[in-house]
Amino acid sequence: MSKNLYFVIPSNTDSKLSILRTSASDNYRNWSTVWEADGYDGEPLVDEERLKADGVLSVFTRTLLKSNEDRKVVVLDFDIQN
């Protein structure tokens, strides 16, 4: 089984949030974007225990809308077992 390494990266110039993946089988040399979206703000947090126990990359972050009053806290779940 190949070990994958994931990075959850917020942009520092716009509201984009990206998830990148690389693999041990490739010596961690090539990266691919597995998910990307606009409309997020702040530093995302990853639930490491859920990742270990369930194979789910669970990201806690907040949305960035028109005003501070419109911000919502969100959890984004990605099944990365396969």
N, C-alpha and C positions, 0 to 999 in steps of 0.2 A: 504494500500500500504506500502510495506516495504522500509525503507530508507537504501540505500547502501552507504558505505563509500569507496572511491577509493584513492589509493596512487600510484603516479607515481614516481618510484624510479630508479635513475641511479646507476650503480655499481661503486664502488670506486677502484675496482681491475681489471676490464676488460671493454669492450665496450658494456655491456649488459644494456638494458633498460627494466624495468618490470612494469606492472600495476597489482596491487593487489586489491581485493575486500573483504569486510566483510559486514555483514548485522545487522541491529538493531534487527531483529527477532531472531538472534542468540546471542544477547547481545554483539556483536562485538568481539566474542571470537575466531572464526575460520576464517582464511584467505585463499583465493584461488588466484592463479595466473590466470588472465584472458587473459593476453597477455605478450609475452616476445620475444625479438629479440636482436641480436648482431649488432654492427656496428654504435653505437651512442656515442656521446661525449658531455660533459658539463652538466649544470643544465637545465632540461626541464622546460618550462613554460606552465601553463594551462590557457586557456581562460575561466575565471569564468563566464563571461556574456553569452557566447555561451552555456555553460553548463546549466545555469539557464533558458535561453530563449528557447533553442532547444533540450535539453537533449543529446547534443553531447559533449563528452569529447575530446576537441581539444588540442593537445600537440604540442608545438613549440620547436624544438630541432635542432641539426645538426648531420650529419653523420660523421663518422670517417673512412677515407679511408687511402690509402698508404702514402699520404703526406698532409701537410697543404693546399696545392693548390687544392687538390681534395675534400675538405670539402664542403658540401652542406647544406643549411638551408632547413629543411623540416617541414611540418605540418602533423601530424598523427591524423585522425578523427575516433572516435569510437562512434557509436550510442548505448547509454546505457539506452534508454527509457524502454526497456523490461527486 
